[in-house]
Amino acid sequence: MTDILLTQYSGRIVGPIARILGYIMEGIFVLLDKIGIPNIGLSIILFTIVIYLLLMPLTIKQQKFSKLSVKMNPELQAIQAKYKGKNDNESMMAMNMETKAVYAKYGVSPSGSCVQLLIQMPILFALYRVIYSMPAYVTKIKEAFFPLVDNLIAQAGSADFVQTFSQARMYARQFTNESFTSGVTSYVQNTFIDVLNKASTAEWLSIKDKFPSLSADVDHTLSLLDQYNSFLGLNIGNSPSYVMKEAIASRSFLLVIAALSIPVLSAVTQWINVKLMPQQDTEQNNRNASDQQNAMMQSMKTMNMMMPIMSAIFCYTLPAGMGLYWVAGSVVRSIQQVVINKHIDKMDLDEIIKKNEGKAKKKMEKAGIKAQQMAAYANMNTKNVSGIPKAQSKPNMTQEEREEAVRKSTEYYNKNAKPGSMMSKANMVKQYNEKNNK
């Protein structure tokens, strides 16, 4: 029964998060109902604000990383330029160590931003589940479908009829599930509500044409859902594309504006989001970056240009409620970004870097690596290191000879240290210093 959206998504990671977010959404809707304005659109906006406030600490950390990255990237690009074309093992190790030293200096992790995004991704997926299947998480909205659903189920041929609805294909497997075919009441009810929750106004009216005896039930349910879904004169249960068809058919200019408002607002607010993000010095980056990095930066620039367009397209085809969530999210993110930018601009980055350097030094000393060893390692020309065995292959070396060369090279650097650790790399510097001080 994991495919039943109405009975709440039951994925191992997203499912529990969606249930927690569902409690928040239901609490907001119940509160609005108590003050006489039970409205899904307003609930989505308040829900979005609450969720983004809860995510504020992660957002600040991510934006702090972005701000430091802008200041840090020229140093990273200088290191990459320094070792450009040097593919020997020692040069690669030296480049990695210098790169790690820069990250330590700024107090960030190469994967720091990714980790924060990975934490947020399940939350965003869960948000989508809650917004897209409101009756599954808000009891009062689900109750609006009764007694219509029970009376519709009792009609001969009703299951085949609702499967002709445009969104019914999303739930095709539920109609063939054993629980449905054997008549498990809750399963059948949930399946019908899943489809009806995505039905357009025309599909709702077709129920009255197909089953005239249900006209009063349809009117009752539509009345409640219209009350819940109406937001600034727009039914957020319908997609803007559907509203546009209605506007063309009725030649209503106001409906055209209503149909285009959410997709346009989504694109505009998304574009503002992109502009408010910390920007790097593109000209400086292009001078220092490698061809691969330039290609990545160009891809990122293209993606930033395409995101508002894609956002508008999705909002045009999906129910307006989803578009409203995206618009609300973009507005909240923009306000957050302005506040965060001001907060970070007031921070003394040089002081932060100084503290991070001290922390990195203590961490290395705790690991048994002396600062002068690391400095020597970072500044030595590894191409000219002599006396250190290298695992280089000669044309006529046998497989056994190659393995022996690798073993000797590894043993040389890994004395009293774990292979591949910072200590083993620092040992290489120590061996180099001892040899040149003799």
C-alpha positions in Angstrom: 0.0 0.0 0.0 3.0 2.3 -0.4 1.6 3.7 -3.6 -1.5 5.3 -2.0 -0.7 9.0 -1.7 -3.9 9.7 0.2 -3.0 7.4 3.0 0.2 9.4 3.2 3.5 8.6 1.5 5.3 5.8 3.3 8.8 6.0 2.0 11.5 5.3 4.6 13.1 8.7 4.5 10.6 11.1 3.0 7.5 9.4 4.5 8.2 10.3 8.2 9.3 13.8 7.3 6.1 14.3 5.2 4.0 13.1 8.2 5.7 15.7 10.5 5.1 18.4 7.9 1.6 17.2 7.5 0.9 17.8 11.2 2.2 21.4 10.7 -0.1 21.9 7.7 -3.1 20.5 9.5 -2.4 22.7 12.5 -2.3 25.8 10.3 -5.5 24.8 8.5 -7.4 24.1 11.7 -6.2 27.5 13.1 -7.5 29.3 10.0 -10.7 27.4 10.2 -11.3 28.5 13.8 -10.9 32.1 12.9 -13.3 31.6 9.9 -10.9 31.6 6.9 -10.3 27.9 6.1 -8.3 28.5 2.9 -5.8 26.2 1.3 -4.0 29.0 -0.5 -3.4 31.0 2.7 -2.4 27.7 4.5 0.2 27.0 1.8 1.7 30.5 2.2 1.8 30.3 6.0 3.1 26.7 5.8 5.9 27.8 3.4 6.9 30.7 5.8 7.0 28.3 8.8 9.1 25.7 7.0 11.7 28.2 5.6 12.0 29.7 9.1 12.8 26.3 10.4 15.4 25.8 7.7 16.9 29.2 8.4 20.0 27.9 10.3 20.9 25.6 7.4 20.3 28.4 4.9 22.6 30.7 6.8 25.3 28.1 6.9 25.0 27.4 3.2 25.1 31.1 2.3 28.1 31.6 4.6 29.8 28.8 2.6 28.9 30.5 -0.7 30.2 33.9 0.6 33.5 32.4 1.7 33.8 30.4 -1.5 33.7 33.7 -3.5 36.7 34.9 -1.4 38.4 31.4 -1.4 38.1 30.5 -5.1 41.0 32.7 -6.4 43.4 30.9 -4.1 42.1 27.5 -5.2 42.4 28.5 -8.9 46.0 29.7 -8.2 46.9 26.3 -6.8 45.3 24.5 -9.8 47.3 26.8 -12.2 50.5 26.1 -10.3 50.1 22.4 -10.8 48.6 22.5 -14.3 50.1 19.8 -16.5 51.8 18.1 -13.5 50.3 14.6 -13.3 52.9 12.8 -11.3 51.9 11.3 -7.9 53.9 13.7 -5.8 52.5 16.8 -7.6 49.0 15.5 -7.2 49.5 14.9 -3.5 51.0 18.4 -3.1 48.1 20.0 -4.9 45.6 18.1 -2.7 47.4 19.1 0.5 47.6 22.8 -0.5 43.9 22.7 -1.4 43.0 21.1 1.9 45.0 23.8 3.7 43.0 26.5 1.9 39.7 24.9 2.9 41.0 24.6 6.5 42.0 28.3 6.4 38.5 29.3 5.5 36.9 26.8 7.9 34.7 25.1 5.3 34.5 21.6 3.9 34.7 20.8 0.1 31.4 18.9 0.7 29.9 21.4 3.1 27.4 22.9 0.7 26.5 19.5 -0.7 25.8 18.1 2.8 23.4 21.0 3.6 21.6 20.5 0.3 21.3 16.7 1.0 19.8 17.5 4.3 17.3 19.9 2.7 16.3 17.6 -0.2 14.2 15.1 1.7 12.4 18.0 3.3 11.6 19.6 0.0 10.4 16.3 -1.4 8.2 15.9 1.7 6.9 19.4 1.2 5.8 18.4 -2.3 4.0 15.3 -1.0 2.0 17.4 1.5 1.1 20.2 -0.9 0.2 17.8 -3.7 -2.0 15.6 -1.6 -3.6 17.9 1.0 -6.5 15.5 1.8 -4.0 12.9 3.0 -2.6 15.3 5.7 -5.5 17.6 6.5 -8.5 15.8 7.9 -11.0 18.5 7.3 -10.2 18.7 3.6 -10.6 14.9 3.3 -14.0 15.1 5.0 -15.2 17.5 2.3 -15.3 14.5 -0.2 -18.0 12.7 1.9 -20.8 11.6 1.4 -20.1 12.0 -2.3 -17.3 9.3 -2.4 -19.4 6.6 -0.6 -22.4 7.3 -2.9 -20.2 7.4 -6.0 -18.6 4.0 -5.1 -22.0 2.5 -4.8 -22.8 3.5 -8.4 -22.3 0.7 -11.1 -19.4 1.6 -13.4 -18.1 4.4 -11.2 -14.6 3.0 -11.0 -14.3 2.7 -14.8 -15.7 6.2 -15.1 -13.3 8.0 -12.8 -10.4 6.2 -14.5 -11.2 8.3 -17.6 -10.2 11.5 -15.7 -7.0 13.1 -17.0 -5.0 12.5 -13.8 -6.3 9.0 -13.1 -3.4 7.3 -14.9 -1.2 8.4 -11.9 -3.2 5.9 -9.8 -3.7 3.1 -12.4 -2.0 0.5 -10.1 -4.3 1.3 -7.3 -7.4 0.3 -9.3 -5.8 -3.1 -10.0 -4.5 -3.6 -6.5 -6.0 -6.6 -4.6 -7.2 -4.3 -1.9 -9.3 -2.4 -4.4 -10.6 -5.4 -6.3 -11.5 -7.1 -3.1 -13.4 -4.1 -1.9 -11.4 -2.9 1.1 -13.4 0.2 2.1 -10.7 2.6 3.1 -8.5 1.6 0.1 -11.3 2.2 -2.4 -12.3 5.5 -0.7 -8.7 6.7 -0.7 -8.3 5.8 -4.4 -11.4 7.7 -5.4 -10.4 10.8 -3.4 -6.9 10.6 -4.9 -8.4 11.0 -8.4 -11.1 13.5 -7.4 -8.6 15.7 -5.7 -6.8 16.2 -9.0 -10.0 16.5 -11.1 -10.7 19.6 -13.1 -14.0 21.6 -12.8 -15.2 20.0 -16.1 -14.5 16.5 -14.8 -16.5 17.3 -11.6 -19.4 18.5 -13.6 -19.2 15.3 -15.8 -20.1 13.3 -12.6 -23.4 15.0 -12.5 -24.1 14.2 -16.1 -23.1 10.6 -15.7 -24.9 10.1 -12.3 -27.7 12.6 -12.0 -28.7 11.2 -8.6 -25.4 12.5 -7.2 -25.9 16.1 -8.3 -26.6 17.3 -4.7 -23.6 15.5 -3.4 -21.4 17.0 -6.1 -22.7 20.5 -5.5 -22.1 20.1 -1.7 -18.5 18.9 -2.2 -17.7 21.5 -4.8 -19.0 24.2 -2.6 -16.7 23.2 0.2 -13.7 22.7 -2.1 -14.3 26.0 -3.8 -14.3 27.7 -0.4 -11.0 26.0 0.5 -9.4 26.4 -2.9 -10.5 29.9 -3.8 -7.5 32.3 -3.6 -7.7 35.8 -5.0 -10.5 34.7 -7.3 -8.5 31.7 -8.7 -9.3 28.1 -8.0 -5.9 26.7 -7.0 -7.1 23.2 -7.6 -7.1 23.9 -11.4 -3.9 24.3 -13.5 -3.3 27.7 -15.2 -3.4 25.8 -18.5 -6.9 24.7 -17.8 -7.9 28.2 -16.7 -6.4 29.5 -20.0 -8.7 27.2 -22.0 -11.7 28.5 -20.0 -10.6 32.1 -20.6 -10.3 31.5 -24.4 -13.6 29.8 -24.5 -15.4 32.6 -22.6 -13.2 35.3 -24.1 -12.4 36.6 -20.6 -9.4 38.9 -20.4 -9.5 38.8 -16.6 -9.2 35.0 -16.7 -6.2 35.2 -19.0 -4.5 37.5 -16.5 -5.4 35.0 -13.7 -4.1 32.1 -15.7 -0.8 33.7 -16.4 -0.3 35.4 -13.0 1.2 32.5 -11.1 3.6 31.2 -13.9 4.8 34.8 -14.5 5.3 35.5 -10.7 7.1 32.1 -10.4 9.6 33.1 -13.1 10.1 36.6 -11.8 10.6 35.5 -8.2 13.0 32.7 -9.3 15.0 35.2 -11.3 15.2 37.5 -8.2 16.5 34.5 -6.2 19.3 33.9 -8.7 20.3 37.6 -8.7 20.4 37.7 -4.9 22.7 34.7 -4.6 26.4 35.6 -3.8 28.0 36.2 -7.2 31.7 35.6 -8.1 34.0 37.8 -10.1 33.4 36.2 -13.5 36.2 38.0 -15.3 38.8 37.0 -12.6 37.5 33.5 -12.6 37.8 33.2 -16.4 41.4 34.2 -16.2 42.4 31.8 -13.5 40.1 28.8 -14.1 40.8 25.8 -16.1 38.9 24.9 -19.3 36.9 22.4 -17.2 36.0 25.0 -14.6 35.1 27.5 -17.2 32.7 25.0 -18.8 31.2 24.3 -15.3 30.7 28.0 -14.7 29.1 28.4 -18.1 26.8 25.5 -17.4 25.9 27.0 -14.0 25.2 30.4 -15.7 23.0 28.6 -18.3 21.1 26.7 -15.6 20.5 30.0 -13.7 19.0 31.5 -16.8 16.8 28.4 -17.5 15.5 27.9 -14.0 13.0 30.8 -14.2 11.7 29.6 -17.6 11.4 26.0 -16.4 9.6 27.2 -13.2 7.1 29.1 -15.3 6.5 26.0 -17.5 5.9 23.7 -14.6 3.6 26.2 -12.8 1.6 26.5 -16.0 0.9 22.8 -16.2 0.6 21.8 -12.5 -2.3 22.8 -10.2 -2.2 26.4 -9.2 -1.7 25.4 -5.6 1.8 24.0 -6.4 2.6 27.2 -8.3 1.5 29.2 -5.3 3.8 27.2 -3.1 6.8 27.9 -5.5 6.0 31.6 -5.6 5.6 31.8 -1.8 8.8 29.9 -1.4 10.7 32.2 -3.8 9.4 35.3 -2.0 10.4 33.9 1.4 13.9 32.8 0.0 14.4 36.3 -1.5 13.6 38.0 1.9 15.8 35.5 3.6 18.6 36.1 1.2 18.5 39.9 1.7 18.6 39.4 5.5 21.4 36.8 5.3 23.4 39.0 2.9 23.3 41.9 5.3 24.2 39.6 8.2 27.1 38.1 6.4 28.3 41.5 5.0 28.6 42.7 8.6 30.8 39.7 9.5 34.6 40.2 9.6 35.7 37.5 7.2 39.4 38.2 7.9 38.7 37.6 11.6 36.8 34.4 10.8 39.7 33.2 8.6 42.2 34.0 11.4 40.2 31.9 13.8 39.9 29.1 11.3 43.7 29.1 10.7 44.2 28.7 14.5 41.7 25.8 14.7 43.3 24.1 11.7 46.8 24.5 13.3 45.6 22.9 16.6 43.9 20.1 14.7 47.1 19.3 12.8 49.3 19.5 15.9 46.9 17.1 17.7 47.4 14.7 14.8 51.1 15.0 15.2 51.8 17.2 12.2 54.0 20.2 12.8 53.1 23.5 11.2 56.6 23.8 9.6 56.2 20.4 8.0 52.9 21.4 6.4 54.4 24.7 5.3 57.3 23.0 3.7 55.0 20.5 2.1 52.8 23.3 0.7 55.8 25.2 -0.8 58.1 22.4 -2.0 58.5 21.7 -5.7 57.7 18.1 -5.8 59.0 17.7 -9.3 62.5 18.2 -8.0 62.4 16.1 -4.9 65.4 13.7 -5.0 66.2 10.7 -3.0 62.6 9.7 -2.6 61.7 6.4 -4.3 58.9 6.7 -7.0 56.7 4.0 -8.2 57.5 4.8 -11.9 57.2 2.1 -14.5 59.9 1.3 -17.0 59.1 -0.2 -20.4 60.5 -3.6 -19.6 59.4 -3.9 -16.0 57.6 -7.1 -15.0 54.4 -7.1 -13.0 56.3 -8.2 -9.9 58.8 -5.4 -10.3 56.1 -2.8 -10.6 54.4 -4.1 -7.5 57.7 -4.0 -5.6 58.3 -0.4 -6.7 54.9 0.6 -5.4 55.4 -1.3 -2.1 58.8 0.5 -1.5 57.4 3.9 -2.4 54.4 3.4 -0.1 56.5 2.0 2.8 58.8 5.0 2.5 56.1 7.5 3.2 53.9 5.5 5.6 56.4 4.9 8.3 54.6 5.3 11.6 51.6 6.5 9.8 48.4 5.2 8.3 48.8 4.8 4.5 47.3 7.7 2.7 46.9 9.9 5.8 48.1 13.5 6.2 50.8 12.1 8.5 52.2 9.9 5.8 52.3 12.8 3.4 53.9 15.0 6.1 56.5 12.2 6.5 57.4 12.8 2.9 58.2 16.4 3.7 60.2 15.3 6.7 62.3 12.9 4.7 62.9 15.6 2.1 64.0 18.1 4.8 66.3 15.6 6.5 68.0 14.7 3.2 68.5 18.4 2.2 69.8 19.4 5.7 72.6 16.8 5.7 
